[in-house]
Amino acid sequence: MTRRRIGLALILLGLLGIVWGVLHVAEVANGPGPWPRRFEDQRGYDQVKRDLHRSLFGGCVRAGLGCVLIAVGGRLRRGQGEAPR
């Protein structure tokens, strides 16, 4: 594979990592299970807040790794001989 193709693959993996991190936090905030929910199944504000705070670090790590992959992929796609824009 050429450097440009590897770079493109890393950029796409990075985008997937960011989406994975965001969906991880959103899933915890929304709670498990299908929609629509009954009123009895709803969680309280404190429970949602605690769960969200627990999941935030994992989501940020996933999204951060996605950003790193995008940066590395961009450098690979740019190549050695080209000057930065």
C-alpha positions, 0 to 999 in steps of 0.5 A: 500500500502506498503512504497516501492509502495508509493515510486515508485509512488512518483518517477514516479510522480516526473519524470512526473513533470520534463517532464511537466516542460520541456514541458511547457517551450518548448511549450512556446518557440515553440509557439502555433499551429500546424506545419509546420508554414508559414513565416508570422506566425513566432514570432520575437526574442524579443517576444519569449524571453519575453514569455520564460522568463515569463514561465521559473519560472513556468517550474522550479517550476514544475521540482523542485517539480518533483525532490522533489517527486523523493527524497521523493520517493527514501527515502520511497523505501530505507526504515527505516532499510537500510543504505544509499549507 
